[in-house]
Amino acid sequence: MNPDIQNYHNIQEPNYKVICDKLAEIILKNLPDAEHKVWHAHPVWFIDGNPILGYDKLKYGLRLMFWSGVTFEETNLKPGSGKFKDASITYTSIDQLNFEDIERWLQKAKDIQWDYKNIVKRKGVLERLK
């Protein structure tokens, strides 16, 4: 794992560190070739330079966010602001993680992508990849 991501985990409260560690384990197992690093202060995974998922500690829990998650059509993923295609789920304890759901979402994150890498060049217009 990227040492910066491990450092991110290490500064979390113990219950959130456990969630971070488990999420990273599942993500690394399912997306072994994806680049991963701390980006905008939290762990993010990329495919071909395009951000596909990340997680961050918020006041109300640990949010697992998929950049193209709205397109996954998954009821447990809640849409973001509506400006982009992001959707997320928030966890407050390790027992809330449903590994089958997460693995399915990771597969969809590989298969369903919107081009966030070039969003600035396209002046905020998203185009579907794959």
N, C-alpha and C positions, 0 to 999 in steps of 0.2 A: 504494500500500500504506500501511496505517496506520503512522505513524512509530514508534510504540512497538514494533510487530512488527519493523520494520527494525532498531531498536536491539537487540532480542532477538537477531536474526541476527548483528549485528555483534560481540556479546560471546562468540559461540561459537568454539570451535577451528576453524581453517580447513576441515578436512574436514567438520565438522558445519554450518558456515555454508553451504557449497555445497549440502548436502542441504536445509537450511531454505529457501534461496533458490529451489531448484527446486520444492520442495513448494508454496511460496507461489505461484509462477508458475502451476503446474497448477491449484491450488485457485481462484485468482482468475479464471483463464480459464473454469473450469467452473461456478463459483458467483459470477458477477459481481455479483449483487444481495444476496449474504449479507453481513451485518454482520460485521466482523472487528476484533478488538482483543486486547490482552494481558489475560487474565483468570486470576486465581490464578497469576500469574507466568509464564504461557506463552501463545502465540498460540492463539486459539480463534475459530471461525466459528459464526455463529448464523443461523437462519432464524426470523423472527417472534419473536425473543427467546429461542428455544430453542437451546441449544448442540448442535451436530451433530458437530463434529470439532475436533481440536486436535493440536498436537505439542509435545513437550518433551524436553529433553536429560536423560537418566538416566545413571547410572554406566556402564551396559552398552551405550548407544547412544542414538539419537534415535527416540523412539516416536511413531508416527502413530496416534492413537486416535479411534475413532468411537463416539460416545455410544450409538448404537443398533446397533452393529456385529455383535453376536451374531445379530441377526435377519437379517443379510445372507446368512447361510449360505455364507460364504466360507472355504475351508480355510486360506488364508494369514493370516487374521485370527484371532489367539488371544484367547479369552474372558478378561475381566478377573476380578475377585474372585468373580463369580457373584451378588453382591448386586444389581447393575444389569445393563443390557443392553450394556455396553461391550465392545469388542474392539479389538485393536491389532496392529500389526506394528512391529518394531524394525529400524532400519537403522544400519549402521556405515560404509557407503561409498556414494557416489553411484551406483555401478554396480549396486547391489542394487534400485534403484527400477524397478519394472515399470509403465510409464506407462499401459498398457492396464488393468491391475488398478486402479490408483489412480483413473483416470477412471471405471471401472465402479463403484467404491466410492463415489465422489462422487455419481454419479447415484442410487445406492441411498440415500445419506445424505439426499438431497432427498426421495425417495419413501417411505422407511421411517423414521419418527420416533416416539420415545416422548417423552412430555411431561415433560422434565426441568425446564422452566421453573416448573412448579407442584408439584414433588415435595414441597417443604416444606409447602405448603398441604394437600396430600393425605396428610401424615404418612408419607412414604416410599413411597407406593403409586404405581407408574407406570401410566399409561394410554397406549394406542397412539393416535397421531395419524395422519392420512392413511391 
